Amino acid sequence: MAEGKIEIKVGGVSFTGQGSENWLSSQLDKVLKNLPELVSAAPSSTESVPGDGGGVGAGKAKGS
């Protein structure tokens, strides 16, 4: 049986697999079936991370 490799990314969800064509097809079907739920649960790559310290005045001591 032939080996295959697949990589997909939708929003913040990515799937990479390598194996037999039958196994890859089965796994991809599972990902696609659950994609709406996965996308809504995964953080978007464009969302900022809370508490990343990028605010104005970050790193200044009080009273400086």
C-alpha positions as CSV (number, residue, x, y, z in Angstrom):
1,M,0.0,0.0,0.0
2,A,1.2,3.5,-0.8
3,E,2.4,5.9,1.8
4,G,1.1,9.5,1.8
5,K,1.5,12.7,3.6
6,I,-1.0,15.5,4.2
7,E,-0.9,18.9,5.9
8,I,-3.9,21.2,6.3
9,K,-4.5,24.4,8.3
10,V,-7.8,26.1,8.8
11,G,-7.8,29.0,11.2
12,G,-6.0,28.0,14.4
13,V,-6.4,24.2,13.6
14,S,-3.8,22.3,11.8
15,F,-3.5,18.6,10.9
16,T,-0.4,16.8,9.6
17,G,-0.3,13.1,9.0
18,Q,1.9,10.5,7.3
19,G,1.0,6.9,6.7
20,S,-1.0,4.6,4.5
21,E,-3.6,6.2,2.2
22,N,-6.4,4.4,4.0
23,W,-5.3,5.6,7.5
24,L,-4.7,9.2,6.3
25,S,-8.2,9.2,4.6
26,S,-9.8,8.0,7.8
27,Q,-8.0,10.6,10.0
28,L,-8.7,13.4,7.6
29,D,-12.4,12.4,7.6
30,K,-12.5,12.7,11.4
31,V,-10.8,16.1,11.3
32,L,-13.1,17.4,8.7
33,K,-16.2,16.1,10.4
34,N,-15.2,17.9,13.6
35,L,-13.7,21.0,12.0
36,P,-16.4,23.5,13.0
37,E,-16.0,22.5,16.7
38,L,-12.2,22.5,16.4
39,V,-12.1,25.9,14.8
40,S,-14.4,27.5,17.4
41,A,-12.4,26.0,20.2
42,A,-8.9,26.9,18.8
43,P,-7.5,30.4,19.3
44,S,-7.1,32.4,16.2
45,S,-3.5,33.0,15.1
46,T,-4.4,36.7,14.9
47,E,-5.6,37.0,18.5
48,S,-3.3,38.6,21.0
49,V,-2.1,36.7,24.0
50,P,-3.4,38.1,27.3
51,G,-0.6,39.4,29.5
52,D,2.0,39.6,26.8
53,G,3.4,42.7,28.4
54,G,3.0,44.8,25.3
55,G,1.0,47.7,26.9
56,V,2.1,51.3,27.0
57,G,4.4,51.9,29.9
58,A,5.3,48.3,30.4
59,G,8.4,47.8,32.4
60,K,8.3,51.3,34.1
61,A,8.4,51.5,37.8
62,K,5.6,53.4,39.6
63,G,6.6,57.0,40.1
64,S,9.2,57.1,37.3
